[in-house]
């Protein structure tokens, strides 16, 4: 589990769509990458992650990786596969 790795956490607050309309979510969406974090289970990536999209779960991947993932609109599984093919 990502939570057991110590690299993943759940942001508390409202669940689902309510959270996505919050100021907290807006700030996270605009700033996570600056601090090396990404949304762990982004919506629309369920086929890759095997989990339902959940905007309250974030994971540390480092600033360089977070930036690259955001530029390519990739979730962690896609990015790992991408790196493996380089």
Order of alpha helices (4+ residues) and beta strands (2+ residues): alpha-beta-alpha-alpha-beta-alpha-beta-alpha-alpha
